[in-house]
Amino acid sequence: MSSISFNPMVTSSPQSSFLKSTYGLVQGVFVDDPASNPWLLSGHLDSGVSQPIWGGMAITEKVPQPGEYQLGNTIVLASANSNFSGFTVFNRANNMVITPGNTVPQADALMTVMYFRTGSNARIAVQCDSGLAESLGGGNVNQAVSWDFTNQKLITFSSGIGALPCKVLQITDDTSKIVSYDSMTGAVTWTVGFVALIQI
């Protein structure tokens, strides 16, 4: 019986690879399970959206005008709990683009985005404020938290903002993959930080 020689096909890794530990969570990615898959939706971004859109952003879904449902409902960024209706996700967002100077897939006005509505029970990884992450451990999954609609991340509960309708299932340390947005240059890049796995 012959044997296969793997030399010179030696398996190796580039220098300095895999040095950081991570929980493996990425902002804007949902946990792919049979219960939430049917609730993944596609909508198109409103023509007035003026900044790039990526996974893990709070959105408002608008009811379309009669006869205007060709690409799904119109989506804009949410500005408060009163108009929050779901989160964008990266999963199956095959039309998002990576442009020069950016490392994060993104969508612009009139492009389509994938999202989940509240009440879908989807589990989505979102960016989490470091102070909140350190205080959530050991608490109940239904403890009140708020959403920072400007910086697109989970923050400590504020009565002025109100409670985000979600359950916090898990908190990672600061080695998970999160999005960094520079509003001055428009650069959307990956960095590391705290991530919360929430169920909406």
PyRosetta script that sets phi, psi and omega in degrees:
from pyrosetta import init, pose_from_sequence

init()
pose = pose_from_sequence("MSSISFNPMVTSSPQSSFLKSTYGLVQGVFVDDPASNPWLLSGHLDSGVSQPIWGGMAITEKVPQPGEYQLGNTIVLASANSNFSGFTVFNRANNMVITPGNTVPQADALMTVMYFRTGSNARIAVQCDSGLAESLGGGNVNQAVSWDFTNQKLITFSSGIGALPCKVLQITDDTSKIVSYDSMTGAVTWTVGFVALIQI")
pose.set_psi(1, 131.0)
pose.set_omega(1, -178.6)
pose.set_phi(2, -86.2)
pose.set_psi(2, 157.4)
pose.set_omega(2, 177.1)
pose.set_phi(3, -119.7)
pose.set_psi(3, 155.1)
pose.set_omega(3, -179.3)
pose.set_phi(4, -90.0)
pose.set_psi(4, 128.8)
pose.set_omega(4, 176.5)
pose.set_phi(5, -92.2)
pose.set_psi(5, 124.7)
pose.set_omega(5, -179.1)
pose.set_phi(6, -91.7)
pose.set_psi(6, -3.5)
pose.set_omega(6, 178.1)
pose.set_phi(7, -89.2)
pose.set_psi(7, 125.5)
pose.set_omega(7, 19.7)
pose.set_phi(8, -97.8)
pose.set_psi(8, 16.3)
pose.set_omega(8, -178.4)
pose.set_phi(9, -82.9)
pose.set_psi(9, 65.7)
pose.set_omega(9, -177.2)
pose.set_phi(10, -80.9)
pose.set_psi(10, 134.5)
pose.set_omega(10, 177.1)
pose.set_phi(11, -82.4)
pose.set_psi(11, 126.7)
pose.set_omega(11, -180.0)
pose.set_phi(12, -144.5)
pose.set_psi(12, 168.3)
pose.set_omega(12, 176.6)
pose.set_phi(13, -123.5)
pose.set_psi(13, 144.1)
pose.set_omega(13, 179.4)
pose.set_phi(14, -60.9)
pose.set_psi(14, 151.1)
pose.set_omega(14, -179.9)
pose.set_phi(15, -58.1)
pose.set_psi(15, 140.5)
pose.set_omega(15, 178.5)
pose.set_phi(16, 70.3)
pose.set_psi(16, 17.9)
pose.set_omega(16, 176.0)
pose.set_phi(17, -84.8)
pose.set_psi(17, 149.2)
pose.set_omega(17, 172.7)
pose.set_phi(18, 57.2)
pose.set_psi(18, 42.7)
pose.set_omega(18, 179.3)
pose.set_phi(19, -89.0)
pose.set_psi(19, -26.0)
pose.set_omega(19, -176.8)
pose.set_phi(20, -94.7)
pose.set_psi(20, 136.5)
pose.set_omega(20, 173.7)
pose.set_phi(21, -79.8)
pose.set_psi(21, 152.5)
pose.set_omega(21, -179.6)
pose.set_phi(22, -155.3)
pose.set_psi(22, 152.5)
pose.set_omega(22, 174.5)
pose.set_phi(23, -80.8)
pose.set_psi(23, -11.1)
pose.set_omega(23, 178.2)
pose.set_phi(24, 86.9)
pose.set_psi(24, 4.8)
pose.set_omega(24, 178.9)
pose.set_phi(25, -86.8)
pose.set_psi(25, 141.3)
pose.set_omega(25, 179.7)
pose.set_phi(26, -125.5)
pose.set_psi(26, 127.8)
pose.set_omega(26, 178.5)
pose.set_phi(27, -51.8)
pose.set_psi(27, 135.2)
pose.set_omega(27, 174.8)
pose.set_phi(28, 86.2)
pose.set_psi(28, 4.0)
pose.set_omega(28, 178.8)
pose.set_phi(29, -106.7)
pose.set_psi(29, 134.3)
pose.set_omega(29, 178.6)
pose.set_phi(30, -99.1)
pose.set_psi(30, 154.7)
pose.set_omega(30, 178.0)
pose.set_phi(31, -73.9)
pose.set_psi(31, 117.6)
pose.set_omega(31, -173.2)
pose.set_phi(32, -78.9)
pose.set_psi(32, 97.1)
pose.set_omega(32, 177.7)
pose.set_phi(33, -130.8)
pose.set_psi(33, 157.3)
pose.set_omega(33, -175.3)
pose.set_phi(34, -59.3)
pose.set_psi(34, -28.3)
pose.set_omega(34, -177.2)
pose.set_phi(35, -72.1)
pose.set_psi(35, -33.3)
pose.set_omega(35, -176.4)
pose.set_phi(36, -96.8)
pose.set_psi(36, -21.9)
pose.set_omega(36, -177.3)
pose.set_phi(37, -51.4)
pose.set_psi(37, -43.6)
pose.set_omega(37, -178.8)
pose.set_phi(38, -65.1)
pose.set_psi(38, -14.8)
pose.set_omega(38, -176.6)
pose.set_phi(39, -97.1)
pose.set_psi(39, 1.8)
pose.set_omega(39, 176.5)
pose.set_phi(40, -72.9)
pose.set_psi(40, 126.3)
pose.set_omega(40, -173.9)
pose.set_phi(41, -120.9)
pose.set_psi(41, 161.5)
pose.set_omega(41, 175.3)
pose.set_phi(42, -122.7)
pose.set_psi(42, 136.3)
pose.set_omega(42, 176.5)
pose.set_phi(43, -141.2)
pose.set_psi(43, 170.0)
pose.set_omega(43, 179.1)
pose.set_phi(44, -112.0)
pose.set_psi(44, 143.2)
pose.set_omega(44, -178.3)
pose.set_phi(45, -73.1)
pose.set_psi(45, 138.5)
pose.set_omega(45, 179.1)
pose.set_phi(46, -60.9)
pose.set_psi(46, 150.2)
pose.set_omega(46, -179.6)
pose.set_phi(47, -64.7)
pose.set_psi(47, -19.0)
pose.set_omega(47, -179.6)
pose.set_phi(48, -87.3)
pose.set_psi(48, -3.1)
pose.set_omega(48, 178.4)
pose.set_phi(49, -66.0)
pose.set_psi(49, 123.3)
pose.set_omega(49, -170.7)
pose.set_phi(50, -110.7)
pose.set_psi(50, 2.3)
pose.set_omega(50, 178.3)
pose.set_phi(51, -130.7)
pose.set_psi(51, 161.7)
pose.set_omega(51, 178.4)
pose.set_phi(52, -64.9)
pose.set_psi(52, 149.9)
pose.set_omega(52, 179.8)
pose.set_phi(53, -116.9)
pose.set_psi(53, 135.3)
pose.set_omega(53, 178.5)
pose.set_phi(54, -135.5)
pose.set_psi(54, -178.6)
pose.set_omega(54, -178.9)
pose.set_phi(55, -72.4)
pose.set_psi(55, 143.9)
pose.set_omega(55, 178.4)
pose.set_phi(56, 89.1)
pose.set_psi(56, 24.0)
pose.set_omega(56, 178.5)
pose.set_phi(57, -107.9)
pose.set_psi(57, 142.3)
pose.set_omega(57, 178.6)
pose.set_phi(58, -76.6)
pose.set_psi(58, 132.0)
pose.set_omega(58, -175.6)
pose.set_phi(59, -128.0)
pose.set_psi(59, 163.9)
pose.set_omega(59, 171.2)
pose.set_phi(60, -116.0)
pose.set_psi(60, 128.9)
pose.set_omega(60, 178.6)
pose.set_phi(61, -100.8)
pose.set_psi(61, 126.9)
pose.set_omega(61, -178.3)
pose.set_phi(62, -100.7)
pose.set_psi(62, 147.8)
pose.set_omega(62, 174.8)
pose.set_phi(63, -73.6)
pose.set_psi(63, 127.9)
pose.set_omega(63, -177.8)
pose.set_phi(64, -72.0)
pose.set_psi(64, 156.6)
pose.set_omega(64, 172.3)
pose.set_phi(65, -67.9)
pose.set_psi(65, 156.3)
pose.set_omega(65, 178.3)
pose.set_phi(66, -53.0)
pose.set_psi(66, 128.6)
pose.set_omega(66, 178.5)
pose.set_phi(67, 81.8)
pose.set_psi(67, 8.0)
pose.set_omega(67, -177.1)
pose.set_phi(68, -113.5)
pose.set_psi(68, 37.3)
pose.set_omega(68, -176.6)
pose.set_phi(69, -103.1)
pose.set_psi(69, 21.4)
pose.set_omega(69, -173.3)
pose.set_phi(70, -59.9)
pose.set_psi(70, -40.8)
pose.set_omega(70, -177.4)
pose.set_phi(71, -112.8)
pose.set_psi(71, 19.2)
pose.set_omega(71, -176.2)
pose.set_phi(72, 92.0)
pose.set_psi(72, 179.7)
pose.set_omega(72, -178.2)
pose.set_phi(73, -68.1)
pose.set_psi(73, 158.3)
pose.set_omega(73, 178.0)
pose.set_phi(74, -79.2)
pose.set_psi(74, 138.9)
pose.set_omega(74, -176.2)
pose.set_phi(75, -120.1)
pose.set_psi(75, 135.8)
pose.set_omega(75, 171.2)
pose.set_phi(76, -131.7)
pose.set_psi(76, 166.1)
pose.set_omega(76, 175.5)
pose.set_phi(77, -72.1)
pose.set_psi(77, 137.7)
pose.set_omega(77, 176.7)
pose.set_phi(78, -72.2)
pose.set_psi(78, 148.5)
pose.set_omega(78, -179.8)
pose.set_phi(79, -116.7)
pose.set_psi(79, -11.8)
pose.set_omega(79, -178.7)
pose.set_phi(80, -163.5)
pose.set_psi(80, 166.5)
pose.set_omega(80, 177.4)
pose.set_phi(81, -58.2)
pose.set_psi(81, -31.3)
pose.set_omega(81, -176.0)
pose.set_phi(82, -66.0)
pose.set_psi(82, -24.8)
pose.set_omega(82, 178.8)
pose.set_phi(83, -118.3)
pose.set_psi(83, 10.4)
pose.set_omega(83, 177.6)
pose.set_phi(84, -74.1)
pose.set_psi(84, 129.0)
pose.set_omega(84, 179.5)
pose.set_phi(85, -133.0)
pose.set_psi(85, -0.4)
pose.set_omega(85, 177.6)
pose.set_phi(86, 167.5)
pose.set_psi(86, -171.1)
pose.set_omega(86, -179.5)
pose.set_phi(87, -129.8)
pose.set_psi(87, 142.3)
pose.set_omega(87, 171.9)
pose.set_phi(88, -76.3)
pose.set_psi(88, 154.9)
pose.set_omega(88, 177.3)
pose.set_phi(89, -137.8)
pose.set_psi(89, 158.2)
pose.set_omega(89, 177.0)
pose.set_phi(90, -82.2)
pose.set_psi(90, -28.0)
pose.set_omega(90, -175.5)
pose.set_phi(91, -54.2)
pose.set_psi(91, 129.3)
pose.set_omega(91, 177.6)
pose.set_phi(92, 60.0)
pose.set_psi(92, 17.7)
pose.set_omega(92, 176.7)
pose.set_phi(93, -88.3)
pose.set_psi(93, 65.5)
pose.set_omega(93, -171.2)
pose.set_phi(94, -68.7)
pose.set_psi(94, -15.9)
pose.set_omega(94, -178.5)
pose.set_phi(95, -94.9)
pose.set_psi(95, -2.7)
pose.set_omega(95, 175.2)
pose.set_phi(96, -64.3)
pose.set_psi(96, 149.3)
pose.set_omega(96, -175.0)
pose.set_phi(97, -120.0)
pose.set_psi(97, 153.0)
pose.set_omega(97, 172.0)
pose.set_phi(98, -111.6)
pose.set_psi(98, 118.3)
pose.set_omega(98, -175.4)
pose.set_phi(99, -102.8)
pose.set_psi(99, 162.6)
pose.set_omega(99, 179.3)
pose.set_phi(100, -55.1)
pose.set_psi(100, 134.6)
pose.set_omega(100, -178.9)
pose.set_phi(101, 87.8)
pose.set_psi(101, -4.0)
pose.set_omega(101, 179.9)
pose.set_phi(102, -123.7)
pose.set_psi(102, 152.9)
pose.set_omega(102, 177.3)
pose.set_phi(103, -120.1)
pose.set_psi(103, -5.6)
pose.set_omega(103, -176.7)
pose.set_phi(104, -103.1)
pose.set_psi(104, 133.1)
pose.set_omega(104, 173.5)
pose.set_phi(105, -61.5)
pose.set_psi(105, 138.0)
pose.set_omega(105, -176.8)
pose.set_phi(106, -145.2)
pose.set_psi(106, 160.5)
pose.set_omega(106, 177.0)
pose.set_phi(107, -124.3)
pose.set_psi(107, 157.3)
pose.set_omega(107, -178.9)
pose.set_phi(108, -125.1)
pose.set_psi(108, 177.4)
pose.set_omega(108, -179.9)
pose.set_phi(109, -49.7)
pose.set_psi(109, 137.3)
pose.set_omega(109, 178.3)
pose.set_phi(110, 75.4)
pose.set_psi(110, -4.1)
pose.set_omega(110, 173.6)
pose.set_phi(111, -83.6)
pose.set_psi(111, 163.8)
pose.set_omega(111, 178.1)
pose.set_phi(112, -91.7)
pose.set_psi(112, 151.1)
pose.set_omega(112, 176.7)
pose.set_phi(113, -134.0)
pose.set_psi(113, 153.8)
pose.set_omega(113, 175.0)
pose.set_phi(114, -96.8)
pose.set_psi(114, 145.1)
pose.set_omega(114, -177.5)
pose.set_phi(115, -159.0)
pose.set_psi(115, 164.8)
pose.set_omega(115, 173.3)
pose.set_phi(116, -120.5)
pose.set_psi(116, 139.6)
pose.set_omega(116, 173.7)
pose.set_phi(117, -82.6)
pose.set_psi(117, 156.9)
pose.set_omega(117, 171.3)
pose.set_phi(118, -62.9)
pose.set_psi(118, 147.8)
pose.set_omega(118, -177.9)
pose.set_phi(119, 89.4)
pose.set_psi(119, -3.6)
pose.set_omega(119, -179.3)
pose.set_phi(120, -81.2)
pose.set_psi(120, -14.3)
pose.set_omega(120, -174.8)
pose.set_phi(121, 65.7)
pose.set_psi(121, 17.2)
pose.set_omega(121, 176.8)
pose.set_phi(122, -67.7)
pose.set_psi(122, 143.1)
pose.set_omega(122, 176.2)
pose.set_phi(123, -103.5)
pose.set_psi(123, 115.5)
pose.set_omega(123, -172.2)
pose.set_phi(124, -124.4)
pose.set_psi(124, 136.1)
pose.set_omega(124, 175.3)
pose.set_phi(125, -83.5)
pose.set_psi(125, 124.8)
pose.set_omega(125, 179.4)
pose.set_phi(126, -128.0)
pose.set_psi(126, 156.8)
pose.set_omega(126, 177.9)
pose.set_phi(127, -65.9)
pose.set_psi(127, 143.1)
pose.set_omega(127, -175.9)
pose.set_phi(128, -130.9)
pose.set_psi(128, 134.9)
pose.set_omega(128, 176.8)
pose.set_phi(129, -60.6)
pose.set_psi(129, 138.8)
pose.set_omega(129, -175.7)
pose.set_phi(130, -61.2)
pose.set_psi(130, -40.1)
pose.set_omega(130, 179.1)
pose.set_phi(131, -63.1)
pose.set_psi(131, -39.7)
pose.set_omega(131, 178.1)
pose.set_phi(132, -68.0)
pose.set_psi(132, -42.7)
pose.set_omega(132, -178.4)
pose.set_phi(133, -56.9)
pose.set_psi(133, -40.9)
pose.set_omega(133, -178.0)
pose.set_phi(134, -71.7)
pose.set_psi(134, -22.1)
pose.set_omega(134, -177.9)
pose.set_phi(135, -95.6)
pose.set_psi(135, -15.6)
pose.set_omega(135, -175.2)
pose.set_phi(136, -80.3)
pose.set_psi(136, -28.0)
pose.set_omega(136, -175.6)
pose.set_phi(137, -55.2)
pose.set_psi(137, 131.3)
pose.set_omega(137, 179.3)
pose.set_phi(138, 85.1)
pose.set_psi(138, -8.1)
pose.set_omega(138, 179.6)
pose.set_phi(139, -85.0)
pose.set_psi(139, 177.4)
pose.set_omega(139, 178.3)
pose.set_phi(140, -73.7)
pose.set_psi(140, 152.1)
pose.set_omega(140, -179.8)
pose.set_phi(141, -68.7)
pose.set_psi(141, -21.5)
pose.set_omega(141, -177.7)
pose.set_phi(142, -100.5)
pose.set_psi(142, 20.3)
pose.set_omega(142, 177.0)
pose.set_phi(143, -67.7)
pose.set_psi(143, 147.6)
pose.set_omega(143, -174.6)
pose.set_phi(144, -72.4)
pose.set_psi(144, 132.4)
pose.set_omega(144, 174.0)
pose.set_phi(145, -135.4)
pose.set_psi(145, 162.8)
pose.set_omega(145, 178.5)
pose.set_phi(146, -121.2)
pose.set_psi(146, 170.0)
pose.set_omega(146, 178.9)
pose.set_phi(147, -118.2)
pose.set_psi(147, 132.8)
pose.set_omega(147, 174.9)
pose.set_phi(148, -86.7)
pose.set_psi(148, 103.2)
pose.set_omega(148, -174.7)
pose.set_phi(149, -74.7)
pose.set_psi(149, -13.4)
pose.set_omega(149, 176.6)
pose.set_phi(150, -85.7)
pose.set_psi(150, -48.2)
pose.set_omega(150, -176.6)
pose.set_phi(151, -97.4)
pose.set_psi(151, 1.8)
pose.set_omega(151, 175.1)
pose.set_phi(152, 54.0)
pose.set_psi(152, 58.4)
pose.set_omega(152, 175.7)
pose.set_phi(153, -153.5)
pose.set_psi(153, 159.8)
pose.set_omega(153, 178.2)
pose.set_phi(154, -75.7)
pose.set_psi(154, 133.4)
pose.set_omega(154, -177.9)
pose.set_phi(155, -132.6)
pose.set_psi(155, 170.6)
pose.set_omega(155, 176.9)
pose.set_phi(156, -58.5)
pose.set_psi(156, 143.9)
pose.set_omega(156, -177.8)
pose.set_phi(157, -55.5)
pose.set_psi(157, 133.3)
pose.set_omega(157, 176.0)
pose.set_phi(158, -129.0)
pose.set_psi(158, 125.7)
pose.set_omega(158, -179.6)
pose.set_phi(159, -64.8)
pose.set_psi(159, -26.6)
pose.set_omega(159, 178.2)
pose.set_phi(160, -69.0)
pose.set_psi(160, -31.2)
pose.set_omega(160, 178.6)
pose.set_phi(161, -91.8)
pose.set_psi(161, -41.0)
pose.set_omega(161, -176.7)
pose.set_phi(162, 99.1)
pose.set_psi(162, 168.4)
pose.set_omega(162, -177.6)
pose.set_phi(163, -84.7)
pose.set_psi(163, 134.4)
pose.set_omega(163, 174.4)
pose.set_phi(164, -74.5)
pose.set_psi(164, 131.1)
pose.set_omega(164, -178.9)
pose.set_phi(165, -74.4)
pose.set_psi(165, 87.0)
pose.set_omega(165, -178.7)
pose.set_phi(166, -157.6)
pose.set_psi(166, 168.4)
pose.set_omega(166, 170.2)
pose.set_phi(167, -115.3)
pose.set_psi(167, 136.3)
pose.set_omega(167, 177.6)
pose.set_phi(168, -94.0)
pose.set_psi(168, 110.9)
pose.set_omega(168, -174.4)
pose.set_phi(169, -92.6)
pose.set_psi(169, -30.5)
pose.set_omega(169, -175.4)
pose.set_phi(170, -157.9)
pose.set_psi(170, 147.9)
pose.set_omega(170, 174.6)
pose.set_phi(171, -125.7)
pose.set_psi(171, 133.5)
pose.set_omega(171, 176.4)
pose.set_phi(172, -97.7)
pose.set_psi(172, 172.7)
pose.set_omega(172, 172.6)
pose.set_phi(173, -82.2)
pose.set_psi(173, -166.9)
pose.set_omega(173, -172.3)
pose.set_phi(174, -88.1)
pose.set_psi(174, 27.1)
pose.set_omega(174, 178.3)
pose.set_phi(175, -109.8)
pose.set_psi(175, 7.9)
pose.set_omega(175, 179.0)
pose.set_phi(176, -82.2)
pose.set_psi(176, 162.5)
pose.set_omega(176, -174.5)
pose.set_phi(177, -86.4)
pose.set_psi(177, 122.4)
pose.set_omega(177, 178.8)
pose.set_phi(178, -130.0)
pose.set_psi(178, 163.8)
pose.set_omega(178, -178.6)
pose.set_phi(179, -93.7)
pose.set_psi(179, 136.3)
pose.set_omega(179, 173.8)
pose.set_phi(180, -115.6)
pose.set_psi(180, 126.9)
pose.set_omega(180, -178.9)
pose.set_phi(181, -118.7)
pose.set_psi(181, 124.3)
pose.set_omega(181, 176.0)
pose.set_phi(182, -101.0)
pose.set_psi(182, 103.4)
pose.set_omega(182, -175.8)
pose.set_phi(183, -67.2)
pose.set_psi(183, -20.4)
pose.set_omega(183, 179.6)
pose.set_phi(184, -74.3)
pose.set_psi(184, -44.0)
pose.set_omega(184, -177.9)
pose.set_phi(185, -99.5)
pose.set_psi(185, -17.0)
pose.set_omega(185, -176.9)
pose.set_phi(186, 83.2)
pose.set_psi(186, 5.2)
pose.set_omega(186, -177.7)
pose.set_phi(187, -72.7)
pose.set_psi(187, 133.0)
pose.set_omega(187, 177.4)
pose.set_phi(188, -121.2)
pose.set_psi(188, 107.7)
pose.set_omega(188, -173.1)
pose.set_phi(189, -129.5)
pose.set_psi(189, 161.5)
pose.set_omega(189, 176.0)
pose.set_phi(190, -85.0)
pose.set_psi(190, 142.6)
pose.set_omega(190, 170.6)
pose.set_phi(191, -144.3)
pose.set_psi(191, -170.6)
pose.set_omega(191, 179.3)
pose.set_phi(192, -118.5)
pose.set_psi(192, 152.5)
pose.set_omega(192, -179.3)
pose.set_phi(193, 178.6)
pose.set_psi(193, -167.7)
pose.set_omega(193, -179.1)
pose.set_phi(194, -81.2)
pose.set_psi(194, 141.4)
pose.set_omega(194, 177.1)
pose.set_phi(195, -129.5)
pose.set_psi(195, 140.3)
pose.set_omega(195, 173.9)
pose.set_phi(196, -112.3)
pose.set_psi(196, 136.3)
pose.set_omega(196, 173.3)
pose.set_phi(197, -94.9)
pose.set_psi(197, 113.3)
pose.set_omega(197, -177.7)
pose.set_phi(198, -114.3)
pose.set_psi(198, 156.1)
pose.set_omega(198, 175.8)
pose.set_phi(199, -115.9)
pose.set_psi(199, 124.8)
pose.set_omega(199, -178.8)
pose.set_phi(200, -109.9)
pose.dump_pdb("model.pdb")
